[in-house]
Amino acid sequence: MYDLIIVGLGAAGISAAIYAKRSNLKVLCLEKGMPGGIINYIDKIDNYPALPNISGADFSYKLYEHLISLNIEYKLETVLNVFKEQNTFKVKTKEATYETKKVIIASGRKARKLGLANEEKFLGRGISYCAVCDGAFFKNQTIAVVGSGRSAVQETLYLSSFAYKIYMLIRKDKLKVEEPLLEKLKAKKNIEIIYNTTVTSLNGEEKLSSLTIKKENKEENLEVSGLFIYIGYEPNITYLNNFNIFDNDGYIKVNAKYETEIPGLYAVGDNVKKDYYQIITAMYEGTVAALNVAASLIEK
């Protein structure tokens, strides 16, 4: 039996793993994709102390190097279910079922979808949620970006180096970003910002060829070969349906120790509802949760 299983190896999960290992706990980490999670798909990180303008991929690799330098056990497996029997948690994956005294959930968020017809059909055929992954495929083409937050603006700036023209489609009348970033966006001649606009239809045969947009009760078609969607995220925690630990928005409720209402079950990072979703705050949460897990095991 493990002392602790950590589900997810993003910034929060790896930080938790490091502190759990330093506390001499028997730890297993489970990750279904690449260590670092969605950080891998960030073009540049410009707000992490001591590592200015590092790429998301390089930052993730540094996290991974630290993990393996401590000989922390991890497996690339998808978690299907977590349940509790008396004082023992069982974590079921496609490959096995593991037993542990404590669990930290750090499986992050996934991109929210528009919810329109053809969205799944055109995924990989014009629709993307990752500029770093797919931007180069749209060199010298006309594309659109939906979203008004910092991620949407950063990814639009990144895409502007590839695309011939970008329509940035904003649902409301302003962007939710700081002024310096907004000035960078306005300075790009191949970006056209369209406010008070919603996408109502995704059009094409085998791949995306145009969007229908609605502005001031008038609809029009935009001919584009690509659409990048950045309208927020939702927690990636469907495997926790056995527990009633969620708020009205689907995030996990925790206390100051990052423990849920289920004793021994903790949650950190993007799985928790909060005001700020930053790499450095996720690391703090993973650290605090791991130290509280260690303290609770020592008490027993």
C-alpha positions in Angstrom: 0.0 0.0 0.0 1.1 3.5 -0.8 1.1 6.4 1.7 0.0 8.8 -1.1 -1.2 8.6 -4.7 -1.1 11.8 -6.7 -3.3 12.0 -9.8 -1.8 14.4 -12.4 1.7 15.6 -12.9 1.3 19.3 -13.7 2.9 22.0 -11.6 0.7 21.2 -8.6 1.1 17.5 -8.8 4.9 17.5 -9.3 5.3 20.0 -6.4 3.2 17.7 -4.2 5.3 14.7 -5.2 8.6 16.5 -4.4 7.5 17.5 -0.9 5.9 14.1 -0.2 9.1 12.4 -1.2 11.1 14.7 1.0 8.8 13.8 3.8 9.8 10.1 3.3 6.3 9.0 2.1 5.8 6.1 -0.3 4.4 7.9 -3.3 2.9 6.9 -6.6 2.1 9.5 -9.3 -0.3 8.7 -12.1 -0.4 10.8 -15.3 -2.3 10.0 -18.5 -0.2 12.3 -20.8 3.0 14.3 -20.6 4.3 15.5 -17.3 3.7 19.2 -17.0 0.2 18.9 -18.4 -1.2 21.9 -20.3 2.0 23.9 -19.5 3.6 21.9 -22.4 1.3 23.8 -24.8 2.2 27.4 -23.6 4.4 29.2 -26.1 6.2 31.4 -23.5 5.9 31.8 -19.7 6.8 35.3 -18.8 5.7 35.5 -15.2 7.6 32.8 -13.4 10.4 34.2 -11.1 14.0 33.5 -12.2 12.9 31.8 -15.4 11.8 34.7 -17.7 10.5 33.8 -21.2 11.0 30.1 -20.9 8.8 27.9 -23.2 6.1 25.8 -21.7 7.8 22.6 -23.0 11.2 23.5 -21.5 9.5 24.4 -18.2 7.7 21.1 -18.1 10.9 19.2 -18.8 12.6 20.9 -15.9 9.7 19.8 -13.7 10.1 16.2 -15.0 13.9 16.3 -14.5 13.3 17.2 -10.8 10.8 14.4 -10.4 13.0 11.7 -11.8 16.1 13.0 -9.9 14.3 12.0 -6.7 13.4 8.5 -8.0 9.7 9.2 -7.5 7.6 6.4 -8.8 5.2 7.4 -11.6 3.2 5.6 -14.2 1.6 6.8 -17.4 -1.9 5.5 -16.8 -5.4 6.9 -17.1 -7.4 7.0 -13.9 -10.9 5.6 -14.3 -12.2 5.7 -10.8 -11.4 6.5 -7.2 -13.3 5.1 -4.3 -12.9 4.6 -0.5 -13.3 1.5 1.5 -13.1 2.2 5.3 -9.8 4.1 5.6 -8.2 2.9 2.3 -8.5 4.6 -1.1 -8.5 2.5 -4.2 -7.4 4.2 -7.5 -8.4 2.3 -10.5 -6.7 2.7 -13.9 -7.0 0.9 -17.2 -4.0 -1.3 -16.1 -4.4 -1.9 -12.4 -6.0 -0.9 -9.0 -3.8 0.7 -6.4 -4.3 1.1 -2.7 -3.3 4.1 -0.7 -3.8 5.9 2.6 -4.2 9.4 1.0 -4.9 10.9 -2.4 -4.1 14.2 -3.9 -6.1 15.2 -7.0 -4.1 17.4 -9.4 -5.4 16.4 -12.8 -6.0 20.0 -14.0 -8.6 21.4 -16.4 -9.5 20.8 -20.0 -10.6 23.3 -22.6 -14.2 24.3 -22.7 -16.0 23.7 -26.0 -18.4 26.0 -27.9 -21.0 23.3 -27.9 -21.9 23.7 -31.6 -22.7 21.2 -34.2 -19.7 20.0 -36.2 -17.2 20.9 -33.4 -16.2 17.3 -32.9 -16.3 16.6 -36.6 -13.9 19.4 -37.4 -11.5 18.8 -34.5 -8.1 18.4 -36.2 -9.7 19.5 -39.5 -9.7 23.2 -38.8 -10.7 23.4 -35.1 -8.0 23.4 -32.4 -7.7 24.2 -28.7 -3.9 24.5 -28.9 -2.0 27.2 -30.9 1.4 25.8 -30.1 0.4 22.4 -31.3 -1.3 23.4 -34.5 -0.5 27.0 -35.4 2.2 26.1 -38.0 -0.4 24.2 -40.1 -2.1 27.5 -40.9 0.8 29.4 -42.3 -0.3 32.2 -44.6 -4.0 31.3 -44.1 -7.0 33.2 -42.6 -8.1 31.9 -39.2 -10.2 33.0 -36.2 -9.7 32.9 -32.5 -12.6 32.9 -30.0 -12.0 34.2 -26.5 -11.3 37.3 -24.5 -9.0 36.3 -21.7 -5.2 36.3 -21.3 -4.7 32.9 -22.9 -6.7 33.9 -26.0 -4.7 37.1 -26.4 -1.3 35.3 -25.9 -2.2 32.6 -28.4 -3.5 35.1 -30.9 -0.2 36.9 -30.7 1.6 33.6 -31.2 -0.6 32.7 -34.2 0.0 36.1 -35.8 3.5 34.9 -36.8 2.0 32.2 -39.0 -1.4 33.3 -40.2 -2.1 35.8 -43.1 -5.1 37.2 -41.2 -6.7 36.5 -37.8 -10.2 37.5 -36.8 -10.3 37.7 -33.0 -14.0 37.2 -31.9 -15.0 38.7 -28.6 -18.4 38.0 -27.1 -18.5 41.2 -25.0 -17.3 44.8 -25.6 -13.8 44.4 -24.1 -10.8 42.1 -23.5 -10.0 40.9 -20.0 -6.2 41.5 -20.2 -3.7 44.0 -18.9 -2.9 47.1 -21.0 0.6 46.2 -22.2 -0.7 42.9 -23.7 -3.6 44.7 -25.3 -1.2 47.2 -26.9 0.8 44.3 -28.4 -2.4 42.9 -29.9 -3.5 46.2 -31.4 -0.1 46.7 -32.9 -0.4 43.6 -35.1 -1.6 44.6 -38.5 -2.9 41.1 -39.4 -5.3 40.9 -36.4 -8.8 42.2 -36.6 -10.7 42.4 -33.3 -14.5 42.0 -33.6 -16.4 42.8 -30.4 -20.0 41.8 -29.3 -19.9 38.8 -31.5 -20.9 35.1 -31.1 -20.1 32.1 -33.3 -23.4 30.5 -34.3 -22.3 27.9 -36.8 -19.3 25.9 -38.0 -19.5 25.3 -41.7 -17.8 23.0 -44.1 -17.8 19.5 -45.7 -14.8 17.4 -44.7 -13.1 20.3 -42.9 -13.9 23.8 -41.6 -14.3 26.4 -44.3 -16.3 29.2 -42.7 -17.9 30.5 -39.6 -21.3 32.1 -39.2 -21.1 34.9 -36.6 -23.8 37.0 -35.1 -23.2 40.7 -34.3 -26.0 43.1 -33.3 -28.7 40.7 -34.4 -27.1 40.4 -37.9 -25.4 37.2 -39.2 -22.6 37.0 -41.6 -20.1 34.4 -42.8 -16.3 34.6 -42.3 -14.3 32.4 -44.6 -11.6 30.8 -42.5 -9.6 27.6 -42.6 -9.0 27.4 -38.9 -10.6 28.2 -35.5 -8.8 28.3 -32.2 -11.1 28.2 -29.2 -10.0 29.8 -25.9 -13.2 30.3 -23.9 -12.1 28.9 -20.5 -11.6 25.6 -18.9 -13.5 23.0 -16.9 -12.0 20.6 -14.3 -10.8 17.3 -15.6 -12.3 15.2 -12.8 -15.1 12.9 -14.2 -13.4 9.9 -12.5 -14.5 11.3 -9.1 -18.2 10.8 -9.5 -18.3 8.5 -6.4 -17.8 11.6 -4.2 -20.1 14.5 -3.5 -17.3 17.1 -3.2 -18.1 19.6 -6.0 -19.3 23.2 -6.0 -22.0 24.5 -8.4 -19.4 25.1 -11.1 -18.0 21.5 -10.9 -14.8 22.4 -9.0 -13.7 20.5 -5.9 -14.4 22.1 -2.6 -11.4 22.1 -0.1 -10.5 23.6 3.2 -7.3 25.6 4.1 -5.3 22.3 4.1 -6.6 21.5 0.6 -8.5 18.6 2.0 -12.0 17.8 0.8 -15.0 16.8 2.9 -13.8 13.2 2.4 -10.9 12.7 5.0 -7.7 11.8 3.3 -8.8 13.1 -0.1 -7.1 16.4 -1.2 -7.3 18.5 -4.3 -5.0 21.2 -5.7 -4.3 23.3 -8.8 -6.8 23.8 -11.5 -9.3 21.3 -9.9 -10.0 23.9 -7.2 -12.2 27.0 -7.6 -10.2 30.2 -6.9 -9.5 33.7 -8.1 -6.1 33.0 -9.8 -4.9 30.1 -11.9 -1.2 30.5 -12.1 1.8 28.1 -12.2 3.2 29.5 -9.0 0.0 29.3 -7.1 -0.6 25.7 -8.2 2.9 24.8 -6.9 2.1 26.4 -3.5 -1.1 24.4 -3.3 0.6 21.1 -4.1 3.3 21.9 -1.5 0.8 22.7 1.2 -1.3 19.6 0.5 1.7 17.3 0.6 3.0 18.7 3.8 -0.5 18.3 5.4 -0.7 14.7 4.2 2.7 14.0 5.8 1.7 15.7 9.0 -1.6 13.7 9.2 0.3 10.4 8.7 2.8 11.3 11.4 0.0 12.1 13.8 -1.4 8.6 13.4 
